[in-house]
Amino acid sequence: MLRFRKVEADTLPEDGVDALTVNISGGGICFSSPNEVEIGALLAIELTLPDFNSAVVSFGRTVWCEPGEDGKYQVGLEFWWIGWGDDGAQKAITDYIKNTLEF
């Protein structure tokens, strides 16, 4: 589950939109959104993962947005910055990815 907010220089971020993660990599994330997102839009993302106490916070640029068959939009975001809510979260997400992908 994630929540995203559009970031603009002349306004405060809106309340945010709930969306679902489709896939994630080191370079970006794809998510399903109820709203269309403008290509090039800068977004702040708060990603909640089931095994973590702290959200993953990121900032990036929308590189594509396509309508899906379910009436929602598939959005591709290129990460520009990724951070964590606390010091233990970085290790937790690294362990999660390692265990999930079974390297």
C-alpha positions in Angstrom: 0.0 0.0 0.0 1.3 3.5 -0.7 0.1 7.1 -0.6 1.4 9.7 -3.0 1.3 13.5 -3.1 2.1 15.8 -6.0 4.9 18.2 -5.1 4.8 21.7 -6.6 7.0 24.7 -5.8 4.1 27.1 -5.3 1.7 25.0 -3.3 1.7 22.7 -0.3 1.2 19.0 -1.0 -2.4 17.8 -1.1 -3.7 15.2 1.4 -2.5 12.4 -0.8 -4.0 9.6 -2.8 -4.0 5.9 -1.7 -2.7 3.5 -4.3 -1.5 -0.1 -4.6 2.1 -1.1 -5.4 2.3 -3.3 -8.6 6.1 -3.8 -8.6 9.3 -2.1 -7.3 13.0 -2.1 -8.1 16.0 -0.1 -7.1 15.3 2.5 -9.8 11.6 3.0 -9.5 8.1 1.8 -8.7 4.9 1.0 -10.6 1.6 1.5 -8.8 -2.1 1.4 -9.6 -3.8 4.8 -9.0 -7.5 5.8 -9.0 -6.3 9.1 -10.5 -4.4 9.9 -13.7 -0.9 11.3 -13.0 0.8 13.8 -15.3 4.0 12.6 -16.9 6.9 14.6 -15.4 5.0 15.3 -12.2 7.1 15.2 -9.0 5.6 13.0 -6.4 6.3 12.3 -2.7 5.6 8.6 -1.9 5.0 7.0 1.5 5.2 3.2 1.1 3.9 1.0 3.8 5.2 -2.6 3.8 3.6 -5.4 6.0 6.8 -6.4 7.7 8.0 -2.9 8.7 7.3 -0.6 11.6 8.4 2.5 9.6 7.3 3.7 6.1 9.7 4.0 3.2 9.6 7.6 2.0 10.6 8.5 -1.5 10.6 11.3 -4.0 10.6 10.9 -7.8 9.3 11.8 -11.2 6.4 10.2 -13.1 7.8 8.7 -16.3 4.6 7.1 -17.6 0.9 6.7 -16.9 -1.4 4.4 -18.7 -5.1 3.6 -18.2 -5.7 0.0 -17.0 -8.6 -2.3 -17.8 -9.9 -1.9 -14.3 -10.6 1.8 -14.7 -7.4 2.7 -12.7 -4.1 4.0 -14.0 -0.8 2.2 -14.0 1.9 4.8 -13.0 5.7 4.4 -13.4 7.8 6.6 -11.1 11.6 7.0 -11.3 13.1 7.3 -7.9 15.2 10.4 -7.2 15.6 9.9 -3.5 14.6 7.2 -1.0 14.7 7.4 2.7 13.4 5.6 5.8 11.5 6.7 8.9 14.1 5.4 11.3 17.6 3.9 11.3 16.4 0.2 11.5 14.1 0.5 8.5 17.0 0.5 5.9 18.3 -2.9 7.2 14.7 -4.3 7.4 13.9 -3.4 3.8 17.2 -4.8 2.6 16.6 -8.1 4.5 13.0 -8.2 3.2 14.1 -7.8 -0.5 16.9 -10.4 0.0 14.5 -12.9 1.6 11.7 -12.3 -0.9 13.9 -12.6 -4.0 15.9 -15.5 -2.4 19.3 -14.5 -3.8 
